[in-house]
């Protein structure tokens, strides 16, 4: 199965892979046709931007600019893991990924199979494995049913928490929590008290 998954990714297809939160529908981010295919499968509006799934801070630095001084400590402490970070995009981020926004989100999922595939084929897009507007996919069989068995994937329901990743916007002077997930502001400040969060 893994060779089939690699072949699908290599040839511009989409595959279902586990993160630590929910399943994602992954494809090569720098391949416009592959990204289009994911939008079509999910029936996702084109103005909804996608994250880049990466495997290292070097990848994050390569696709962003004006990074805060605390970025490396944040990445080293909490990634891979259920955290999405928003940074200013540079001109290496294709418009079909971030919908021509000035920002881009980064994910580094901790599932070992998925992370290895990101290292090999990345960066990858990986929006949640569900039809747009429906609940996120937490069981492999339901996802395959939703997509009419059209996609290959790696099954590991046991790894998933079902909780969303926390989304942090790092583009301003103060950090904003755009979505509260399993990592809290208190969790971050306990290890990195220097990070300047916006007052709630």
trRosetta pair geometry for C-beta under 8 A, 3 or more apart (Angstrom, degrees):
i j d omega theta_ij theta_ji phi_ij phi_ji
1 4 5.6 -59 -156 36 38 112
1 5 6.3 39 149 -22 71 104
1 152 7.2 174 -165 -172 87 114
1 154 7.1 135 130 -97 123 71
2 5 5.4 -50 -148 34 37 114
2 6 6.4 36 154 -17 67 103
2 113 7.8 -120 -113 -151 112 113
2 154 7.3 40 -94 -91 75 114
3 6 5.7 -51 -147 38 33 111
3 7 6.2 37 152 -21 65 106
4 7 5.6 -53 -146 36 31 113
4 8 6.3 35 153 -23 64 104
4 152 5.6 -151 125 -139 110 160
5 8 5.7 -53 -150 33 30 112
5 9 6.5 28 154 -15 64 105
5 15 5.0 82 -147 -135 89 159
5 17 7.9 99 -162 -77 136 103
5 117 7.2 -66 134 -108 119 140
5 152 5.5 -152 -90 121 70 127
5 153 7.2 85 -105 -118 115 18
5 154 6.3 7 -85 -47 160 97
6 9 5.8 -55 -148 38 32 109
6 10 6.1 33 155 -21 66 110
6 117 7.3 -144 -93 -124 77 99
6 120 7.3 -39 -127 117 107 147
6 121 7.5 -174 -141 -50 72 130
7 10 5.7 -56 -144 37 29 113
7 11 6.2 5 163 -1 64 115
8 11 6.4 -74 -146 48 23 96
8 13 3.6 -76 -177 72 83 135
8 14 7.3 -66 154 51 116 20
8 15 5.3 116 94 -59 135 109
8 152 5.4 -174 -27 37 160 130
9 13 6.5 -79 -66 62 27 81
9 15 6.1 -54 -60 1 90 125
9 26 7.2 -15 -103 117 111 102
9 27 6.9 -173 -128 -133 72 48
9 28 6.2 116 -177 -45 80 94
9 117 6.7 171 -48 -173 169 114
9 121 4.8 -15 146 -143 133 171
9 124 7.6 -45 -144 -107 121 124
10 121 6.8 -116 -75 -112 62 122
12 27 7.3 34 -171 -165 44 111
12 28 6.7 -72 -108 33 50 118
12 31 5.2 -143 -114 156 87 147
12 33 5.4 5 -167 92 136 108
12 34 4.2 -135 -157 -72 69 96
12 37 7.0 118 153 -5 87 145
13 27 6.9 -135 114 -116 31 101
13 34 7.0 -39 13 -127 9 96
13 37 7.1 -96 -139 121 39 162
13 151 7.7 159 165 -131 105 80
13 152 7.6 48 132 25 137 106
14 25 5.4 15 175 174 122 92
14 26 6.6 154 -158 76 69 38
14 27 4.4 -48 -98 -64 76 113
14 34 6.8 147 -64 -170 78 82
14 37 5.5 -162 -26 114 115 114
14 38 5.1 142 -100 -83 140 83
14 41 6.0 -122 61 0 159 157
14 151 5.7 -52 98 -122 89 123
15 25 7.6 165 81 -156 27 52
15 26 5.5 -28 66 62 78 93
15 27 7.5 139 16 -75 66 64
15 151 6.1 164 -120 178 35 102
15 152 5.1 -33 -122 81 94 85
15 153 5.4 154 180 -93 77 60
15 154 7.5 47 157 -8 118 82
16 23 5.4 11 -175 175 98 126
16 24 7.3 165 -149 82 54 38
16 25 6.0 -28 -95 -100 67 62
16 26 7.5 143 -109 15 16 84
16 129 5.0 68 -133 -125 101 143
16 137 7.6 -63 -148 107 122 152
16 140 6.9 135 124 -138 136 81
16 143 5.4 129 -135 130 153 143
16 144 7.3 -114 13 -68 158 74
16 147 7.8 -168 -54 18 126 150
16 151 5.4 105 -23 119 97 125
16 152 7.2 -160 25 103 81 38
16 153 3.0 -21 63 -102 93 138
16 154 7.3 -159 97 31 69 54
17 23 6.8 155 80 -155 28 77
17 24 5.8 -23 65 61 79 86
17 26 5.0 -2 18 -1 119 134
17 111 7.1 178 159 83 94 142
17 113 6.9 -151 -153 107 107 102
17 114 4.4 129 155 -101 127 103
17 117 6.7 -126 -109 47 158 149
17 126 6.9 -60 59 -134 108 122
17 153 6.4 -151 -61 -150 45 86
17 154 5.4 30 -119 39 70 107
18 23 5.6 -53 -96 -100 54 70
18 24 7.8 116 -140 15 11 77
18 109 7.9 178 122 163 54 141
18 111 4.7 142 99 -96 91 165
18 113 7.3 64 48 59 95 114
18 114 6.2 -132 73 -37 56 128
18 154 6.6 -95 3 94 89 96
18 155 7.9 76 -38 -161 115 20
18 156 4.7 -88 -5 64 155 101
18 157 7.8 -152 -97 -79 132 26
18 159 5.2 93 149 69 147 127
18 160 6.0 -118 -151 -62 110 97
19 22 6.5 19 42 58 105 42
19 23 7.2 161 7 -115 77 19
19 24 5.5 61 -33 -16 110 113
19 82 7.6 110 138 -98 114 76
19 107 7.4 -41 -131 164 140 133
19 109 3.6 -105 -140 -130 88 136
19 110 7.4 74 179 32 67 61
19 111 5.8 -146 -144 -4 21 115
19 114 6.2 -88 -94 79 52 172
19 126 7.0 122 -63 141 117 138
19 160 7.5 71 67 -110 62 87
19 165 7.8 -55 135 -51 146 118
20 80 7.8 132 -19 146 129 97
20 81 6.6 -39 40 -145 154 44
20 82 5.3 -109 84 -59 113 93
20 109 5.9 176 -4 -160 81 83
20 110 4.7 22 -45 45 129 102
20 111 6.1 -175 -59 -43 67 81
20 159 6.5 -91 -118 152 55 96
20 160 7.0 158 -179 -119 29 46
20 161 6.3 25 151 -1 74 105
21 82 5.2 113 -61 -121 108 112
21 109 7.8 -108 12 -122 88 105
21 136 7.8 -28 132 146 99 153
21 160 6.6 11 126 -152 16 83
21 161 5.8 -42 -120 52 46 95
21 162 7.1 -150 -178 0 58 2
21 163 5.9 -95 -137 78 89 53
21 164 6.0 57 -165 -131 140 22
21 165 5.4 -98 -46 -44 153 78
21 181 7.3 -40 -112 -164 135 135
21 182 7.5 -160 -102 -4 99 126
22 128 5.3 17 95 -135 134 101
22 129 6.8 -155 140 29 98 88
22 136 4.1 -46 -135 152 172 122
22 137 5.7 119 173 68 109 55
22 138 5.3 -77 -127 -80 86 73
22 160 6.0 65 -104 -151 33 127
22 162 6.5 66 -80 -119 84 40
22 164 7.8 -12 -10 -95 113 54
23 128 7.1 86 82 -162 58 61
23 129 3.7 -35 108 21 102 139
23 136 7.8 165 47 167 67 85
23 137 4.4 -49 52 98 111 109
23 138 6.9 180 -2 -97 90 25
23 140 6.7 130 -73 -93 149 63
23 143 5.6 -61 82 -62 154 158
23 153 7.4 22 -159 -165 130 143
23 160 7.2 -48 -41 -87 67 142
24 53 7.5 128 120 -63 165 148
24 109 7.4 -141 1 -49 138 155
24 114 7.7 86 43 -138 116 141
24 126 3.4 38 151 172 146 94
24 127 6.3 145 -152 77 90 20
24 128 6.0 -69 -106 -104 63 28
24 129 5.6 -175 -135 -40 6 89
25 38 5.5 149 121 -141 115 103
25 41 6.4 -164 -175 95 152 134
25 42 6.4 -172 45 -61 157 111
25 126 6.7 161 63 -151 38 49
25 127 5.9 -19 48 68 94 75
25 128 7.4 25 2 107 88 22
25 129 4.8 132 -47 -103 81 70
25 151 7.1 -58 -134 -149 97 171
26 53 6.9 -53 -124 36 107 152
26 114 7.3 176 -53 -143 157 99
26 117 7.3 84 128 113 157 135
26 124 4.7 17 -166 162 102 134
26 125 6.7 167 -142 84 50 52
26 126 4.3 -4 -92 -99 83 90
27 31 7.0 -103 153 66 98 113
27 34 4.0 -175 165 161 121 106
27 35 6.2 -178 94 -77 125 45
27 37 6.4 157 -110 69 165 109
27 38 5.0 -145 13 -47 135 121
27 124 6.4 152 73 -157 23 88
27 125 5.7 -10 57 53 78 96
28 31 4.1 54 90 10 113 117
28 34 4.8 63 50 69 82 165
28 35 7.9 -91 85 -45 56 79
28 121 5.9 -98 -92 161 96 105
28 122 7.9 -170 -128 -119 68 24
28 123 8.0 103 -160 85 56 49
28 124 6.1 -60 -101 -108 33 71
28 125 7.9 22 99 12 13 82
29 34 8.0 -84 -60 89 13 120
29 35 6.7 57 -141 -74 42 115
29 50 7.5 -165 -125 109 100 128
29 52 5.6 41 -119 -120 170 82
29 53 7.6 174 -45 34 127 73
29 94 7.4 164 150 35 82 113
29 97 5.4 39 -170 -99 101 130
29 122 7.4 23 12 -161 111 61
29 123 4.4 -29 30 102 138 93
29 124 5.6 175 -28 -137 93 14
29 125 4.8 125 -93 -36 85 80
30 94 6.4 132 -128 -12 57 134
30 123 6.9 99 -29 54 94 86
31 34 3.8 52 96 11 115 118
31 35 6.6 160 87 -14 62 83
32 35 5.8 -57 -150 38 33 109
32 36 6.2 37 152 -22 67 105
32 94 6.9 -123 -80 157 89 151
32 96 5.0 110 -128 18 85 166
33 36 5.4 -49 -146 35 34 116
33 37 6.4 42 152 -27 63 101
34 37 5.6 -50 -154 28 32 116
34 38 7.0 32 149 -17 62 100
35 38 5.7 -51 -154 32 37 111
35 39 6.6 39 149 -18 66 102
35 50 7.1 -147 -147 22 112 158
35 96 5.0 125 91 136 148 117
35 97 6.5 -103 -122 -81 153 65
35 125 5.9 87 -113 3 91 150
36 39 5.6 -54 -152 36 35 113
36 40 6.3 33 151 -19 67 106
36 96 7.2 -50 -55 -166 78 136
37 40 5.7 -56 -150 37 31 111
37 41 6.3 32 153 -20 66 106
38 41 5.7 -51 -143 36 32 111
38 42 6.1 16 162 -5 66 111
38 44 7.5 -8 129 23 77 133
38 50 7.9 65 101 -99 140 150
38 125 6.1 -160 47 94 169 130
38 127 6.8 130 162 31 125 110
39 42 6.3 -68 -144 48 24 100
39 44 4.9 -105 -141 59 65 99
39 46 6.2 37 -156 -93 148 72
40 43 7.3 19 -172 -74 31 47
41 147 6.1 11 -171 -130 108 114
41 150 6.9 -158 -126 91 111 136
41 151 7.0 57 -149 -53 150 127
42 127 6.4 -4 -80 92 165 133
42 130 7.2 61 -135 89 93 44
42 131 6.1 162 -159 -133 52 37
42 132 4.9 83 152 -40 92 90
43 131 5.7 16 34 -161 113 88
43 132 5.0 -131 86 28 75 108
43 133 7.9 -48 94 13 109 107
44 48 5.6 -102 172 60 102 128
44 127 6.8 48 -86 101 160 168
44 132 4.3 153 -92 -68 63 137
45 48 5.0 94 73 -8 88 104
45 132 7.0 164 -5 172 70 161
46 99 6.7 144 149 -113 66 106
47 99 5.4 101 -150 -159 41 145
48 99 6.9 149 69 -46 14 150
48 132 7.7 152 39 -134 159 132
49 97 7.0 44 -164 137 83 53
49 98 4.5 21 -149 -151 124 49
49 99 4.3 -113 -80 14 81 108
49 101 5.5 -42 -72 3 149 132
49 104 7.5 -134 167 -119 134 58
49 105 7.3 130 117 8 114 104
50 97 5.2 -93 64 -164 103 64
50 98 7.0 -108 50 -78 61 45
50 99 8.0 120 3 -24 68 91
50 105 7.8 -125 137 52 33 106
50 125 4.5 0 159 -140 142 120
50 127 5.8 -87 -125 -50 96 106
51 84 6.1 -88 -108 -141 149 118
51 104 7.4 119 -134 173 50 74
51 105 3.8 -63 -107 94 93 105
51 106 6.3 164 -170 -92 100 12
51 107 4.9 67 136 -10 143 105
51 125 6.9 132 70 -139 54 67
51 126 7.1 -47 74 50 100 77
51 127 7.5 138 26 -76 87 67
52 59 7.5 -156 137 150 124 112
52 63 6.0 10 32 97 172 168
52 93 7.3 -107 -46 -122 134 102
52 97 6.5 30 -68 179 88 143
52 104 6.1 26 -3 162 111 120
52 105 7.1 167 22 88 66 55
52 106 5.5 -24 69 -108 90 67
52 107 7.3 178 88 27 41 72
52 123 4.4 -9 -168 175 102 143
52 124 7.7 120 -163 63 56 33
52 125 7.1 -55 -105 -87 42 59
53 106 7.8 132 -101 -164 25 56
53 107 4.8 -32 -103 75 73 98
53 108 7.1 141 -161 -91 65 35
53 109 6.5 -15 -146 0 117 99
53 114 7.9 -69 171 162 143 107
53 118 5.3 -107 129 -113 101 130
53 122 6.5 -112 99 -125 78 116
53 123 6.2 150 67 -169 52 79
53 124 4.6 -30 61 70 113 83
53 125 6.8 137 4 -126 98 11
53 126 4.6 36 -36 6 142 123
54 59 3.5 -177 -163 107 128 141
54 60 5.9 175 78 -56 159 69
54 63 7.6 -153 -73 19 141 132
54 106 5.7 -28 17 -156 119 104
54 107 7.4 139 21 70 69 46
54 108 5.8 -45 74 -86 70 89
54 118 6.5 149 -158 169 13 127
54 122 6.0 132 -122 167 47 141
54 123 5.1 -30 -85 -111 77 102
55 59 6.1 93 43 -11 61 146
55 108 6.7 128 -113 -136 24 98
55 115 6.0 115 -121 -169 95 79
55 118 4.7 161 -59 111 101 108
55 119 4.4 105 -113 -79 170 73
55 122 5.7 161 -15 33 105 159
56 59 5.1 111 60 0 73 96
56 60 7.4 -131 106 0 48 86
56 108 7.9 125 -45 -120 18 133
57 60 5.1 -49 -152 35 46 117
57 61 6.2 46 150 -19 72 102
57 71 7.4 132 -149 135 116 100
57 72 6.0 58 -156 -117 161 72
57 75 4.7 116 -87 117 110 162
57 76 7.6 -22 -46 -54 138 74
57 79 8.0 130 -67 79 83 132
58 61 5.8 -54 -147 39 32 110
58 62 6.2 39 151 -29 64 107
59 62 5.5 -53 -148 29 31 117
59 63 6.7 3 163 2 64 109
59 106 7.8 148 109 -142 98 125
59 122 6.9 -15 -126 128 152 128
59 123 6.1 139 -172 -75 127 105
60 63 6.7 -78 -152 46 25 91
60 64 5.9 -14 166 11 66 126
60 67 7.7 92 134 -105 103 139
60 71 7.4 -167 123 170 137 126
60 75 6.7 -144 17 -95 159 146
60 85 7.6 21 -139 75 134 127
60 87 7.1 97 -178 10 96 152
60 106 5.2 37 -112 -133 98 168
61 64 6.4 -80 -128 51 24 92
61 67 6.6 -56 -110 -28 76 155
62 92 6.5 -74 149 88 78 163
63 89 6.8 -34 159 -141 82 73
63 90 6.3 -165 -176 39 34 94
63 92 5.3 -116 -114 87 64 114
63 93 5.2 89 -169 -68 100 92
63 104 6.3 -78 141 86 112 154
63 106 7.6 145 75 -84 123 113
63 123 7.1 7 -42 -32 152 159
64 67 5.9 84 113 -69 120 100
64 87 3.9 14 -145 112 141 136
64 88 6.0 110 -165 72 83 58
64 89 6.4 -67 -111 -109 61 33
64 90 6.0 143 -155 -11 8 94
64 104 6.6 -137 -88 56 89 110
64 106 7.5 -63 -45 -41 132 130
65 87 7.6 152 43 151 39 107
65 88 5.1 -62 66 96 79 111
65 89 7.5 17 16 117 91 16
65 90 4.5 105 -31 -72 108 101
66 87 7.6 170 74 -176 76 92
66 88 4.8 29 49 34 112 140
66 171 7.7 59 99 -141 119 69
67 71 4.6 -33 172 -23 113 158
67 87 6.1 -9 -100 -143 78 135
67 170 7.6 17 -147 126 62 132
68 71 5.3 135 66 -43 72 90
68 170 5.5 -116 0 178 124 111
70 73 5.2 -59 -168 46 69 113
70 74 5.7 73 135 -29 88 103
70 192 6.5 112 -172 -180 125 129
70 194 5.9 -177 -98 101 131 109
70 195 5.4 180 134 -91 164 80
71 74 5.7 -61 -150 36 30 112
71 75 6.2 24 158 -15 68 108
71 85 7.9 121 -138 166 91 157
71 87 7.8 38 -116 -93 133 132
71 170 7.0 93 -94 172 94 160
72 75 5.9 -57 -146 40 30 108
72 76 6.0 28 158 -18 66 111
73 76 5.8 -55 -140 40 28 110
73 77 6.1 21 161 -16 64 114
73 192 5.6 137 131 -116 120 125
73 194 7.8 45 77 56 158 121
74 77 6.1 -66 -147 39 24 106
74 78 6.1 -31 176 26 63 113
74 79 7.7 44 130 -2 69 105
74 85 7.2 107 126 -92 135 146
74 188 7.5 8 -127 -148 93 112
74 192 6.3 -7 -85 -59 69 176
74 195 6.8 87 -80 -90 112 134
75 78 7.1 -83 -129 54 18 76
75 79 4.8 -42 -156 40 63 122
75 85 7.8 -75 -79 -2 85 156
75 108 7.6 71 -150 11 93 153
76 79 7.7 -10 -41 51 11 80
77 188 8.0 112 106 -135 137 68
77 191 5.3 151 -162 129 143 141
77 192 6.2 -152 15 -42 167 118
78 81 5.1 -108 168 59 65 138
78 83 4.9 39 138 -3 124 155
78 183 6.3 62 -150 -133 131 158
78 188 7.1 -23 -58 -104 143 88
79 83 6.1 -103 -71 59 89 115
79 108 4.2 66 -170 63 116 134
80 108 4.4 -120 -107 130 71 95
80 109 6.1 13 -166 116 112 19
80 110 3.8 146 125 -88 113 72
80 115 6.0 -46 -94 -96 160 135
81 108 7.2 19 25 84 50 90
81 110 5.3 35 -79 -44 45 126
81 183 7.0 80 136 -55 121 135
82 110 7.8 -60 -38 2 64 114
82 161 7.2 -46 -69 37 151 139
82 163 6.9 38 -169 95 160 97
82 164 7.6 131 -178 131 115 34
82 165 4.2 -153 -178 -110 71 74
82 166 6.6 84 124 8 86 76
82 181 5.7 -135 145 132 113 135
82 182 4.9 36 90 47 148 117
82 183 6.0 169 85 -17 90 102
83 107 7.9 166 87 -127 46 64
83 108 7.9 -7 66 42 84 87
83 165 5.7 -162 -72 -173 12 104
83 166 5.4 -17 -115 62 69 91
83 168 6.8 -1 -171 3 99 111
83 181 7.6 -170 -94 64 49 131
83 183 5.4 -18 -78 31 100 152
84 105 5.1 5 177 -174 111 117
84 106 6.8 158 -158 72 62 43
84 107 5.3 -28 -103 -81 83 85
84 165 4.8 100 -20 115 93 130
84 166 7.0 -165 29 91 73 42
84 167 4.5 -19 72 -107 111 73
84 168 7.1 169 87 23 57 65
84 179 7.8 26 48 50 121 115
85 105 6.9 152 78 -153 34 64
85 106 5.2 -18 61 55 86 98
85 167 7.9 171 -83 -157 23 53
85 168 5.2 -17 -113 67 68 99
85 170 5.7 10 -172 -8 99 124
86 103 5.3 22 -179 171 101 128
86 104 7.3 169 -147 85 63 28
86 105 5.1 -34 -92 -94 73 74
86 106 7.9 176 -83 13 27 74
86 167 6.7 44 -27 179 108 93
86 168 6.7 -157 19 97 82 49
86 169 4.5 -21 60 -114 128 60
86 170 6.1 168 74 21 62 72
86 171 6.1 -56 119 -23 96 105
86 178 7.0 50 -9 -5 140 143
87 103 6.7 165 88 -153 28 82
87 104 6.5 -24 65 61 75 75
87 106 6.8 11 11 -7 108 116
87 170 5.6 -16 -87 68 72 110
87 171 6.4 147 -143 -75 32 83
88 102 6.2 -29 -144 149 80 87
88 103 5.9 -66 -108 -103 37 66
88 104 7.9 33 145 18 16 79
88 171 5.5 114 -52 -124 80 104
89 93 4.1 -70 -164 31 118 149
89 98 5.6 -145 -70 38 159 171
89 101 6.9 105 6 95 136 77
89 102 6.1 -169 37 171 95 34
89 103 5.7 139 -16 -159 93 11
89 104 3.9 91 -83 -18 105 108
90 93 6.4 120 62 -3 51 94
93 97 5.8 -109 -178 68 86 127
93 98 5.4 20 150 2 128 129
93 104 4.9 -135 -126 -65 158 150
94 97 5.2 94 69 0 80 102
94 98 7.9 144 82 16 45 81
95 98 7.0 -83 -142 59 33 71
95 99 7.0 39 177 -143 68 10
95 100 4.7 18 -146 -70 103 75
96 99 7.9 34 -146 -75 21 45
97 104 7.0 28 117 -130 115 116
97 125 6.4 -157 -129 -79 92 116
98 101 4.7 -102 153 44 101 95
98 103 6.9 -163 -167 88 136 47
98 104 4.6 -83 -82 -97 141 86
98 105 7.9 154 -109 12 101 70
101 104 7.2 154 82 -67 107 58
103 169 7.8 -15 -157 -139 156 93
103 171 5.9 -70 -105 -63 122 148
105 167 7.1 -40 -129 -139 129 105
107 126 6.7 -106 72 59 141 117
107 165 6.7 -176 -121 -5 108 178
108 115 7.4 47 180 -115 73 102
108 118 7.9 -178 -135 110 62 165
109 114 5.1 -21 91 105 127 137
109 115 6.3 -144 86 -65 73 83
109 118 7.7 144 43 -27 92 145
109 126 7.2 -79 -18 103 135 161
110 115 6.7 -3 -148 -49 22 131
111 114 4.2 60 78 19 107 113
111 115 6.4 173 79 -15 51 88
111 156 6.9 145 -147 76 129 142
111 159 5.6 79 -107 147 106 155
112 115 5.7 -56 -138 39 29 110
112 116 6.2 32 161 -21 64 106
113 116 6.0 -57 -152 34 27 110
113 117 6.6 23 152 -16 62 106
113 154 5.4 -141 130 147 151 165
113 156 7.3 147 22 -10 137 145
114 117 5.8 -57 -151 37 33 109
114 118 6.4 35 151 -20 66 103
114 126 7.8 71 -166 -124 125 156
114 154 7.6 -157 -63 59 78 138
115 118 5.6 -50 -148 34 35 113
115 119 6.5 39 151 -21 64 101
116 119 5.6 -50 -152 33 34 114
116 120 6.4 26 153 -14 65 108
117 120 5.6 -58 -145 41 34 108
117 121 5.8 -18 172 24 72 111
117 122 7.7 110 123 -45 57 89
117 124 7.2 19 121 -31 97 154
118 121 6.9 -76 -124 59 21 74
118 122 4.0 41 -176 -60 65 130
118 123 7.1 10 -161 -133 92 43
118 124 5.4 -109 -111 13 80 114
119 122 6.4 9 -61 11 12 119
121 124 6.3 52 100 -66 99 109
128 136 4.2 -76 -169 -129 144 96
128 137 6.2 156 168 20 87 82
129 136 7.4 75 49 -170 61 68
129 137 3.8 -67 86 44 91 141
129 143 4.6 4 140 -132 120 136
129 146 8.0 132 148 63 79 135
129 153 7.9 60 -130 -114 150 150
130 134 4.7 -135 165 83 118 101
130 135 6.4 -140 -136 89 164 38
130 136 5.5 -140 -8 -126 137 31
130 137 4.6 177 -59 -36 88 91
130 143 6.9 -92 -79 -113 59 85
130 146 6.3 -37 -138 141 57 169
131 134 4.7 55 67 11 85 126
131 146 5.6 -140 -22 178 99 118
131 147 7.9 175 -60 -73 85 68
134 146 7.3 -164 83 -137 159 140
136 162 7.8 152 86 -151 115 62
136 164 7.6 149 -11 -85 160 84
137 140 7.9 80 160 -93 113 29
137 142 6.2 -172 -140 90 90 104
137 143 4.1 60 -158 -80 147 108
137 146 7.1 -124 -92 22 121 147
138 142 7.8 20 58 48 54 133
138 157 7.1 80 156 -144 67 90
138 160 5.4 -180 -149 125 85 150
138 162 4.8 17 -113 -101 148 91
139 142 4.5 75 76 8 101 109
139 143 7.0 -176 90 -11 52 85
139 157 5.6 15 -122 -113 60 129
140 143 5.8 -59 -154 34 33 111
140 144 6.5 29 155 -16 68 105
140 153 6.4 -172 -149 104 104 132
140 155 4.1 7 -95 -122 175 93
140 156 7.7 95 -53 20 131 32
140 157 5.8 -111 -10 -58 96 96
141 144 5.9 -53 -149 37 33 109
141 145 6.4 35 151 -20 65 106
142 145 5.5 -56 -151 37 33 114
142 146 6.2 37 151 -24 67 104
143 146 5.6 -51 -147 32 33 112
143 147 6.4 7 161 2 66 108
143 151 7.9 -60 141 67 101 121
143 153 7.2 19 100 1 131 171
144 147 6.3 -69 -145 51 29 94
144 149 5.4 37 174 -97 94 56
144 151 7.1 -137 -114 62 68 81
144 153 7.1 -136 -73 27 97 128
145 148 7.6 27 -177 -77 32 30
145 149 7.6 17 -93 -49 32 72
147 150 4.8 -106 150 39 95 97
147 151 5.1 -6 120 9 153 107
156 159 4.7 26 133 1 111 117
156 160 7.6 137 109 -25 75 88
157 160 6.1 -59 -165 21 46 115
161 182 6.4 23 116 -73 158 152
163 181 5.9 124 148 -170 95 84
163 182 4.4 95 113 -59 139 107
164 179 6.1 -70 128 145 139 127
164 181 4.2 -117 98 -108 76 106
164 182 7.4 174 73 -18 46 81
165 179 7.6 68 90 92 60 120
165 181 4.7 -159 144 2 15 178
165 182 7.3 -49 -117 24 35 92
165 183 7.7 3 -164 17 61 105
166 177 6.6 -48 -172 -144 101 101
166 179 6.5 -172 -147 93 40 74
166 180 6.2 -10 -119 -150 90 33
166 181 3.7 -133 -55 40 57 96
166 182 6.6 -118 -31 46 96 49
166 183 4.3 -104 8 60 139 89
166 184 7.3 -166 -91 -75 148 27
167 177 7.1 113 78 -167 62 55
167 178 4.2 -55 102 65 115 102
167 179 4.1 57 21 33 109 96
167 181 7.2 93 -13 -14 63 114
168 175 5.6 -14 -168 -171 106 111
168 176 7.2 146 -159 76 54 47
168 177 6.2 -33 -101 -102 65 56
168 178 7.2 179 -97 11 12 88
169 172 6.8 36 126 9 105 97
169 175 6.8 154 74 -160 59 56
169 176 4.2 -6 51 59 113 99
169 177 7.8 -146 15 -67 83 11
169 178 5.3 88 -31 -38 105 113
170 175 5.9 -11 -101 -112 62 89
172 175 7.6 178 65 -79 88 25
172 176 6.7 51 33 -16 126 106
172 198 7.6 32 87 -65 133 119
173 196 6.9 -42 147 100 68 142
174 196 5.2 -98 -118 127 65 100
174 197 6.3 48 -176 163 93 19
174 198 3.9 108 131 -73 129 75
174 199 7.8 -50 -168 -3 156 61
175 195 5.9 -1 -4 167 147 102
175 196 6.2 140 1 84 88 58
175 197 5.0 -52 65 -104 98 56
175 198 6.4 -140 75 -11 43 80
176 197 8.0 123 -84 -156 28 69
176 198 5.1 11 -88 11 71 137
177 180 5.8 44 157 -76 130 73
177 185 6.3 -88 -50 -62 139 104
177 197 7.6 8 -27 -147 97 111
180 184 7.1 24 -156 -111 99 71
183 187 5.1 -119 -163 75 70 146
183 188 6.7 74 161 -50 106 93
184 187 4.6 111 54 -2 72 99
184 188 7.3 -140 99 -1 45 84
185 188 5.8 -58 -153 38 34 109
185 189 6.1 25 155 -13 70 111
185 197 5.6 59 -148 -112 122 162
186 189 5.9 -57 -138 43 30 105
186 190 6.2 41 158 -32 64 104
187 190 6.0 -54 -154 24 25 115
187 191 7.3 -4 158 5 58 106
188 191 6.6 -79 -163 47 31 92
188 192 5.7 -43 171 49 74 104
188 195 6.0 -50 146 53 116 151
188 197 7.9 122 84 -61 129 123
189 192 6.7 -81 -114 72 27 60
189 193 5.4 58 -170 -106 73 58
189 195 6.7 -123 -91 54 66 102
189 197 7.2 -63 -67 -11 116 130
190 193 7.7 37 -106 -64 7 83
192 195 4.8 51 121 -18 109 111
